[in-house]
Protein backbone atom coordinates (compact mmCIF):
# COMPACT_ATOMS: atom_id res chain seq x y z
CA UNK A 1 0.00 0.00 0.00
CA UNK A 2 2.84 2.41 0.80
CA UNK A 3 4.27 2.01 -2.70
CA UNK A 4 0.87 2.77 -4.23
CA UNK A 5 0.41 5.82 -1.99
CA UNK A 6 3.84 7.12 -3.00
CA UNK A 7 2.93 6.68 -6.68
CA UNK A 8 -0.41 8.50 -6.26
CA UNK A 9 1.20 11.36 -4.32
CA UNK A 10 4.06 11.70 -6.84
CA UNK A 11 1.55 11.93 -9.71
CA UNK A 12 -0.41 14.60 -7.83
CA UNK A 13 2.75 16.59 -7.04
CA UNK A 14 3.71 16.50 -10.72
CA UNK A 15 0.24 17.76 -11.67
CA UNK A 16 0.33 20.50 -9.01
CA UNK A 17 3.80 21.58 -10.17
CA UNK A 18 2.57 21.87 -13.76
CA UNK A 19 -0.15 24.21 -12.47
CA UNK A 20 2.25 26.30 -10.36
CA UNK A 21 1.23 25.02 -6.94
CA UNK A 22 4.72 24.06 -5.79
CA UNK A 23 6.98 25.78 -3.27
CA UNK A 24 9.30 27.21 -5.92
CA UNK A 25 6.66 28.77 -8.20
CA UNK A 26 4.65 30.12 -5.26
CA UNK A 27 7.85 31.53 -3.71
CA UNK A 28 6.66 29.82 -0.56
CA UNK A 29 8.40 30.32 2.78
CA UNK A 30 8.01 26.56 3.28
CA UNK A 31 10.93 24.29 2.42
CA UNK A 32 11.04 22.41 -0.88
CA UNK A 33 9.19 19.11 -0.54
CA UNK A 34 6.84 20.40 2.15
CA UNK A 35 3.70 19.97 0.00
CA UNK A 36 4.66 16.41 -0.92
CA UNK A 37 5.22 15.56 2.75
CA UNK A 38 1.83 17.05 3.67
CA UNK A 39 0.11 15.05 0.93
CA UNK A 40 1.83 11.86 2.11
CA UNK A 41 0.63 12.44 5.67
CA UNK A 42 -2.99 13.12 4.64
CA UNK A 43 -3.23 10.32 2.07
CA UNK A 44 -1.63 7.76 4.40
CA UNK A 45 -4.06 8.72 7.17
CA UNK A 46 -7.01 8.59 4.74
CA UNK A 47 -5.97 5.13 3.51
CA UNK A 48 -5.74 3.89 7.10
CA UNK A 49 -9.12 5.41 8.00
CA UNK A 50 -10.76 3.74 4.99
CA UNK A 51 -10.10 0.36 6.57
CA UNK A 52 -12.68 1.33 9.23
CA UNK A 53 -15.46 3.13 7.36
CA UNK A 54 -14.61 2.37 3.70
CA UNK A 55 -15.52 5.84 2.42
CA UNK A 56 -13.47 8.38 0.45
CA UNK A 57 -11.83 11.25 2.32
CA UNK A 58 -11.66 14.98 1.68
CA UNK A 59 -8.95 17.16 3.18
CA UNK A 60 -7.45 20.64 2.80
CA UNK A 61 -3.82 21.72 2.67
CA UNK A 62 -3.02 25.36 3.29
CA UNK A 63 -0.15 26.73 1.18
CA UNK A 64 1.43 30.18 1.23
CA UNK A 65 3.04 32.12 -1.58
CA UNK A 66 4.66 35.50 -2.05
CA UNK A 67 3.20 37.72 -4.75
CA UNK A 68 6.18 40.04 -4.81
CA UNK A 69 8.13 42.11 -2.34
CA UNK A 70 5.59 44.94 -2.36
CA UNK A 71 2.24 43.16 -2.45
CA UNK A 72 2.88 40.58 0.24
CA UNK A 73 1.47 37.13 0.81
CA UNK A 74 -1.16 35.03 -0.94
CA UNK A 75 -2.83 32.07 0.76
CA UNK A 76 -4.05 28.99 -1.07
CA UNK A 77 -6.38 26.34 0.31
CA UNK A 78 -6.02 23.22 -1.81
CA UNK A 79 -9.03 20.92 -1.33
CA UNK A 80 -8.36 17.26 -2.15
CA UNK A 81 -10.48 14.14 -2.57
CA UNK A 82 -8.89 10.72 -2.03
CA UNK A 83 -10.53 7.39 -2.79
CA UNK A 84 -8.34 4.37 -2.13
CA UNK A 85 -10.82 1.99 -3.77
CA UNK A 86 -10.53 3.87 -7.06
CA UNK A 87 -6.88 4.64 -6.31
CA UNK A 88 -7.22 8.31 -7.14
CA UNK A 89 -6.39 11.65 -5.59
CA UNK A 90 -7.42 14.95 -7.11
CA UNK A 91 -8.01 18.62 -6.34
CA UNK A 92 -11.69 19.50 -5.93
CA UNK A 93 -11.31 23.22 -5.22
CA UNK A 94 -8.66 25.91 -4.86
CA UNK A 95 -9.31 29.01 -2.80
CA UNK A 96 -6.85 31.86 -3.23
CA UNK A 97 -6.76 34.85 -0.85
CA UNK A 98 -4.74 38.01 -0.78
CA UNK A 99 -5.78 40.51 1.86
CA UNK A 100 -9.58 40.73 1.72
CA UNK A 101 -9.78 39.51 -1.89
CA UNK A 102 -10.74 35.88 -2.45
CA UNK A 103 -11.23 33.64 -5.48
CA UNK A 104 -12.50 30.07 -5.41
CA UNK A 105 -12.09 27.73 -8.38
CA UNK A 106 -13.97 24.45 -8.45
CA UNK A 107 -12.03 21.62 -9.98
CA UNK A 108 -12.61 17.91 -10.24
CA UNK A 109 -11.11 14.67 -11.42
CA UNK A 110 -10.57 15.86 -15.01
CA UNK A 111 -11.39 19.56 -14.64
CA UNK A 112 -9.31 22.48 -15.79
CA UNK A 113 -7.38 24.29 -13.09
CA UNK A 114 -5.78 27.67 -13.82
CA UNK A 115 -2.10 28.20 -13.11
CA UNK A 116 -1.31 29.75 -9.72
CA UNK A 117 0.14 32.84 -11.45
CA UNK A 118 -3.18 33.39 -13.26
CA UNK A 119 -5.04 33.24 -9.95
CA UNK A 120 -2.61 35.75 -8.45
CA UNK A 121 -3.14 38.08 -11.42
CA UNK A 122 -6.91 37.84 -10.93
CA UNK A 123 -6.56 38.62 -7.23
CA UNK A 124 -4.31 41.59 -7.97
CA UNK A 125 -6.72 42.87 -10.64
CA UNK A 126 -9.68 42.39 -8.29
CA UNK A 127 -7.92 44.31 -5.52
CA UNK A 128 -6.96 47.12 -7.91
CA UNK A 129 -10.43 47.43 -9.42
CA UNK A 130 -11.97 47.52 -5.93
CA UNK A 131 -9.75 50.47 -5.04
CA UNK A 132 -10.69 52.29 -8.23
CA UNK A 133 -14.43 51.68 -7.75
CA UNK A 134 -14.50 52.56 -4.07
CA UNK A 135 -16.42 55.82 -3.70
CA UNK A 136 -14.43 58.53 -2.05
CA UNK A 137 -15.82 61.37 -0.03
CA UNK A 138 -15.34 64.64 -1.82
CA UNK A 139 -15.39 67.67 0.43
CA UNK A 140 -16.49 71.06 -0.86
CA UNK A 141 -13.72 73.62 -1.18
CA UNK A 142 -13.13 75.70 1.93
CA UNK A 143 -13.93 79.35 1.90
CA UNK A 144 -10.86 81.42 2.57
CA UNK A 145 -10.83 83.17 5.94
CA UNK A 146 -10.64 86.92 5.83
CA UNK A 147 -8.54 88.22 8.65
CA UNK A 148 -9.01 91.76 9.98
Number of C-alpha atoms within 10 A of each C-alpha: 10 10 8 11 19 16 12 20 23 15 15 18 18 14 15 19 17 13 17 17 24 25 20 15 15 23 16 20 13 15 10 12 12 14 20 17 12 15 23 18 11 18 25 18 12 21 22 14 14 16 10 8 8 14 15 17 18 17 16 18 14 14 20 20 23 18 19 10 7 7 11 11 18 22 20 23 17 19 18 21 19 21 18 22 11 8 11 16 23 23 23 20 18 23 16 23 19 21 13 7 15 17 15 13 13 13 17 14 11 9 11 11 17 13 14 22 15 12 22 21 12 16 21 17 13 16 16 11 11 12 11 10 8 8 8 8 6 6 6 6 6 6 6 6 6 5 4 3
